[in-house]
Amino acid sequence: MVRAANDFTRKVVRKGSRAKLNQLAKTLHTLVVSGSGSLEKTFGVPPFSVLDARQGYWKSKKQDWLSIGIQSELGRGDDLIAKGNLYSGDVAWAGNRGARVRKANATPGGQARPAMKVGENGRTVRGDGYGRPLATTYGTGGPADLANGYADPPKTSGGYNGIVEEENSSGTGTSIFDPVLCELSYRWYCPPNGEILDPFAGGSVRGVVAGVLGYQYTGIDLSERQIKANKVQGKDIAKAMPKGLQMVRPRWFAGDSQNIKQLAGDRQYDLIFSCPPYMDLEVYSNDARDISTMTTEGFLHIYRKIIRRSLALLKDNRFAVFVVGNSRRDHFYTHLPKHTISIFEEFGARLYNEAVLVTAVGSLPLRTRKQFMSGRKLGRTHQDVLVFVKGDWKEGTRACTPKKTDTDPDNS
């Protein structure tokens, strides 16, 4: 099924994303981190403590990234394990291994992006995160604008319900990491052409975005199937890069990040950027090493080891960015953001910035009604972006700033 899904990726790349890549790559390789103009023009998006993925400028950037052929869900979705039901905040579908249920909005970008059957021939296409398939028509310049051309979605009496019936396991209901958040994190917190370490790699998006922007990315994931899918997609997008621009090929390794030094190499990195499992909000496999399958105590024990060993590979005076969210066990929050801060600070990386990533509501109103009526539980539509610094923040800032605009930051 990975092969079938990656065949579709190649088709997307061949059918016109080269022109879009050309436009995108030229824009992204011109890094502007200071100067005149609006905050949006200067920094990509306003560098506020609320990062709003619902804004037009964010959506436009996201559409550009997705239109080059990124399909971060490939290789992941049908390994997810049943947990909960739709009205406790879950999305359900049926795969080759029988009925599966996955909690929606589990990772950055907010919405699950299920594939679904559309058209008389039942052709499977990617979803947009709102229970609707993306446009699949192509023009002379590349994929159709992702904001237009939606096909009619499946409905229930309640409208879009996020339920997907999928017989082909290459179609996934897994959540997609937001490429715009990757772009901003790399531009803001990594030196130009720096090396990025990701101990919880997951899908391809973080590696692909890094490579297009000129960074060397190294990602570790337990799933060999996921790593294989990532490598195929990275190779295809690299081949589609326009003449004169070269994508830095991401390095993906299958293995346990408790052994990150052996997997990633005995080298020093310029940025740690990752998104760990939100406890068991999304259970990825039945692998005993998978921390999403563990008790809270087991999760935190391994999580602590991985963060400590990752920080040992981070250069001094550099940043680390973790994107985390809360989940519930026995109705109460597990406090993953708090635990993450505590572990980083225990091993010498101080909390430097914290932001809230606000994501699209999607099917949240449908799920929130019952959970609020029955338990006064709020619908969660954000994740936490935690920025740490190892060493001197001033030196770290200078390293991330192009020399032509290097200034000594104030202490605001």
C-alpha positions in Angstrom: 0.0 0.0 0.0 3.0 2.3 0.5 3.9 1.7 -3.1 0.4 2.6 -4.3 0.4 5.8 -2.3 3.8 6.8 -3.4 2.8 6.2 -7.0 0.2 8.9 -6.5 2.9 11.2 -5.0 5.0 10.8 -8.1 1.9 11.6 -10.3 1.3 14.8 -8.3 4.9 15.8 -8.8 4.9 15.0 -12.5 1.6 16.7 -13.3 2.6 20.2 -12.6 4.1 20.8 -9.2 7.5 21.6 -10.8 6.3 25.1 -11.6 4.9 25.5 -8.1 8.1 24.3 -6.6 10.0 26.8 -8.7 8.0 29.7 -7.4 8.0 28.4 -3.8 11.7 27.6 -3.7 12.8 30.9 -5.1 10.7 32.7 -2.4 11.8 30.5 0.5 15.5 30.7 -0.4 15.4 34.4 -0.2 15.4 34.7 3.6 14.4 38.0 5.0 14.4 38.2 8.7 14.7 42.0 9.2 14.0 45.1 7.4 11.1 47.4 6.7 7.6 46.5 6.0 4.9 44.6 7.9 5.7 41.9 10.5 4.1 39.4 8.1 6.5 40.4 5.3 9.5 40.6 7.5 9.1 37.4 9.5 6.7 35.3 7.4 3.9 35.7 10.0 3.7 38.1 12.9 6.0 36.6 15.7 3.3 36.8 18.4 2.6 34.3 21.2 -0.5 33.3 19.3 0.2 31.7 16.0 -3.1 31.7 14.1 -3.3 29.0 11.4 -6.7 30.2 10.5 -5.5 33.5 8.9 -5.4 34.0 5.2 -1.6 34.5 5.0 -1.1 31.2 6.9 -3.5 29.3 4.7 -1.8 30.6 1.6 1.6 29.4 2.7 0.2 26.1 3.6 -1.4 25.6 0.2 1.9 26.4 -1.5 3.6 23.8 0.5 1.0 21.1 0.0 0.8 21.8 -3.7 4.4 20.7 -4.3 3.4 17.1 -3.4 3.9 16.8 0.3 1.8 13.9 1.7 3.0 13.5 5.2 0.2 11.0 6.0 1.6 8.3 3.8 3.1 5.4 5.7 1.4 6.1 9.0 -2.4 6.0 9.0 -3.5 2.4 9.0 -1.1 1.5 11.9 -3.2 3.6 14.3 -4.9 1.7 17.0 -8.6 1.9 18.1 -9.3 4.2 21.0 -12.6 5.9 22.0 -15.5 6.8 19.8 -16.5 9.6 17.5 -18.5 11.6 20.0 -15.7 11.6 22.6 -13.6 13.4 20.0 -12.5 10.7 17.6 -12.5 10.0 13.9 -13.4 6.5 12.7 -12.7 4.6 9.6 -12.3 1.0 8.4 -9.0 -0.3 7.0 -7.7 -3.6 5.8 -7.2 -4.7 9.4 -10.8 -3.9 10.4 -12.4 -1.0 12.2 -10.1 1.6 13.5 -10.7 4.7 15.5 -8.3 7.6 15.8 -8.6 10.8 17.9 -8.9 13.8 15.6 -6.8 17.0 15.8 -4.0 15.3 17.5 -1.0 17.0 16.0 -0.1 20.5 14.6 -2.2 21.8 11.8 -5.1 20.8 13.9 -7.3 18.7 11.7 -7.2 15.1 10.6 -6.8 15.0 6.9 -8.5 11.7 5.8 -8.6 10.4 2.3 -12.0 9.5 0.9 -13.7 8.0 -2.1 -15.1 10.5 -4.6 -16.5 10.2 -8.1 -18.2 7.3 -9.8 -15.0 5.3 -10.1 -14.4 5.5 -6.4 -11.0 7.1 -6.8 -9.3 7.9 -3.5 -8.0 11.4 -3.0 -6.7 13.3 0.0 -9.0 15.2 2.4 -8.8 18.8 3.3 -9.3 18.4 7.1 -13.0 19.2 7.1 -14.3 15.9 5.8 -14.0 17.1 2.1 -11.7 15.8 -0.6 -9.1 18.2 -2.1 -9.4 19.2 -5.8 -7.7 16.7 -8.1 -7.7 18.7 -11.4 -4.5 20.2 -12.7 -3.8 23.2 -14.9 -0.8 24.1 -16.9 0.9 25.7 -13.9 0.4 22.9 -11.3 -2.1 21.5 -8.9 -5.4 23.3 -8.6 -5.6 25.9 -5.9 -6.3 24.0 -2.7 -8.9 26.6 -1.7 -11.1 25.8 -4.6 -12.7 22.8 -6.4 -13.9 20.7 -3.5 -16.0 17.8 -4.4 -19.3 17.1 -2.6 -18.4 15.6 0.8 -20.1 12.7 2.6 -22.7 13.9 5.0 -24.8 12.7 7.9 -27.8 14.4 9.5 -25.3 16.5 11.4 -23.3 17.7 8.4 -19.6 16.9 7.9 -18.9 14.3 10.5 -15.3 13.3 9.7 -16.1 9.6 9.3 -14.3 8.0 6.5 -14.9 4.5 5.1 -11.6 3.5 3.4 -10.8 0.1 1.9 -7.4 1.0 0.6 -5.0 1.2 3.5 -2.9 3.8 1.7 -5.7 6.2 2.4 -5.1 7.4 5.9 -6.9 9.2 8.7 -3.7 10.3 10.3 -3.2 13.9 11.3 -0.8 16.1 9.3 2.0 18.3 10.6 1.6 21.9 9.5 4.4 22.8 7.0 4.1 26.5 7.8 5.0 25.9 11.4 8.1 24.0 10.2 9.1 26.9 7.9 8.8 29.4 10.7 10.6 27.4 13.3 13.5 26.7 10.9 13.8 30.3 9.8 13.4 31.8 13.2 15.5 29.4 15.3 18.1 27.6 13.1 21.2 29.1 11.5 21.1 29.3 7.7 22.0 25.9 6.2 22.1 24.5 9.7 21.5 20.9 10.8 18.2 19.9 12.4 17.5 16.9 14.6 14.0 15.4 15.0 13.7 12.4 17.5 10.0 11.9 16.8 10.0 12.2 13.0 6.7 10.8 11.9 5.7 11.8 8.4 7.7 13.5 5.7 6.7 17.1 6.1 9.4 18.3 8.5 12.2 16.7 6.5 10.8 17.9 3.1 10.3 21.5 4.3 13.8 21.6 5.8 15.4 20.2 2.6 13.6 22.8 0.3 14.8 25.6 2.6 18.4 24.4 2.5 18.7 22.7 5.9 20.1 19.3 6.6 17.4 17.3 8.4 17.9 14.1 10.4 14.7 12.4 11.6 14.3 9.2 13.7 11.1 7.1 13.7 10.3 3.6 15.0 8.3 2.7 11.9 10.3 1.3 9.0 7.2 1.6 6.8 7.0 5.3 7.6 10.7 5.9 6.9 10.4 4.1 3.6 7.4 6.2 2.6 9.3 9.4 3.6 12.4 8.5 1.6 10.4 7.8 -1.5 8.5 11.1 -1.2 11.6 13.1 -0.5 13.4 11.6 -3.5 10.5 12.5 -5.8 10.3 16.1 -4.6 14.0 16.5 -4.8 13.9 15.4 -8.5 11.2 18.0 -9.2 13.3 20.9 -7.9 13.8 23.5 -10.6 17.1 24.0 -12.4 19.5 26.0 -10.3 17.9 25.0 -7.0 18.8 21.9 -5.1 16.9 20.3 -2.2 19.1 19.1 0.7 18.1 15.4 0.9 16.7 14.6 4.3 18.2 11.8 6.4 15.6 9.5 7.9 16.5 6.5 10.0 14.2 3.8 11.4 14.9 3.0 15.0 14.4 3.9 18.7 15.4 7.4 19.6 16.7 6.1 22.9 19.6 5.2 20.7 19.7 8.5 18.9 23.4 9.0 19.1 24.0 5.7 17.2 21.3 6.5 14.7 21.9 10.2 14.1 25.6 10.0 14.3 28.1 11.4 16.8 27.7 15.0 15.5 26.4 18.3 16.8 23.1 19.9 15.6 21.9 23.5 15.2 18.3 22.9 16.1 16.1 20.2 17.7 12.6 20.4 16.3 10.0 17.7 17.0 6.5 16.8 17.9 6.3 13.8 20.3 3.2 11.7 20.7 0.6 13.4 22.9 0.7 10.5 25.4 -1.9 8.1 24.0 -4.0 10.7 22.1 -2.9 9.0 18.9 -1.7 5.4 19.4 0.6 4.7 16.4 1.3 1.0 16.7 1.5 -2.1 18.9 5.3 -1.9 19.1 6.3 -2.3 22.8 8.9 0.5 22.2 6.2 3.0 21.1 5.7 5.4 23.9 2.2 6.2 22.8 1.3 2.7 24.0 2.7 3.2 27.5 1.4 4.2 30.8 2.0 7.8 31.9 4.9 6.7 34.0 6.4 4.6 31.3 5.9 7.4 28.7 7.7 10.0 30.8 10.5 7.6 31.7 11.4 7.0 28.0 10.5 10.6 27.0 13.0 11.9 29.5 15.8 9.7 28.2 15.1 10.8 24.6 15.1 14.5 25.4 18.3 14.2 27.5 20.2 12.3 24.7 18.9 14.6 22.1 20.1 17.7 24.0 23.5 16.1 24.3 23.7 16.4 20.4 22.6 20.0 20.3 25.4 22.6 20.0 25.8 25.2 22.8 23.9 28.5 22.3 21.2 26.9 20.1 17.5 26.5 20.3 15.1 23.5 20.6 11.5 23.7 19.6 8.9 21.1 20.8 5.3 21.2 19.7 3.1 19.5 22.3 -0.5 19.2 23.3 -2.5 17.9 26.2 -4.5 14.7 26.3 -6.8 13.2 28.9 -6.6 10.0 30.9 -9.5 9.2 33.2 -11.0 12.5 32.2 -8.1 14.6 33.5 -5.3 16.3 31.6 -1.9 14.6 31.6 0.1 17.9 31.5 2.5 17.0 28.7 3.5 20.6 28.2 4.4 21.0 31.9 6.4 17.7 31.9 8.2 18.7 28.7 9.3 22.0 30.2 10.4 20.3 33.4 12.5 17.7 31.5 14.2 20.3 29.2 15.1 22.5 32.2 16.4 19.6 34.2 19.0 19.0 31.5 20.1 22.6 31.1 17.8 24.0 28.3 15.8 27.0 29.6 12.3 27.8 28.5 12.7 30.9 26.3 9.4 31.3 24.4 6.0 29.7 24.5 3.3 30.2 21.9 -0.1 28.8 21.2 -0.8 27.4 17.7 -4.5 28.0 17.0 -5.8 25.6 14.4 -8.9 25.3 12.2 -12.1 24.2 14.0 -13.1 21.6 11.4 -15.5 19.1 13.0 -14.8 20.3 16.5 -18.3 21.8 17.1 -19.9 18.4 16.4 -17.6 16.7 18.9 -17.7 19.4 21.5 -21.5 19.5 21.9 -21.8 16.2 23.7 -18.5 16.3 25.6 -19.4 19.7 27.0 -23.0 18.8 27.8 -21.9 15.6 29.5 -18.7 16.7 31.2 -18.1 20.5 30.6 -15.0 19.6 28.6 -13.9 22.3 26.3 -13.2 21.6 22.6 -9.4 21.9 22.2 -8.3 23.8 19.1 -4.7 24.7 19.9 -1.3 23.2 20.6 1.6 24.5 22.5 4.9 25.6 20.8 7.7 25.5 23.4 11.1 27.1 22.6 14.1 26.3 24.7 17.7 27.6 24.5 20.8 25.7 25.5 23.3 28.2 26.6 23.4 31.9 25.7 20.3 33.2 24.0 22.1 36.2 22.5 24.7 34.0 20.8 21.9 31.7 19.7 20.0 34.7 18.2 23.1 35.9 16.4 23.7 32.5 14.9 20.2 32.5 13.4 20.4 36.0 12.0 22.0 36.6 8.5 25.2 38.6 8.8 24.0 41.5 6.8 21.2 42.2 9.3 23.0 41.1 12.5 22.0 43.2 15.4 22.3 42.9 19.1 18.7 42.1 20.3 17.3 44.0 23.2 16.0 42.3 26.4 12.3 42.7 25.7 
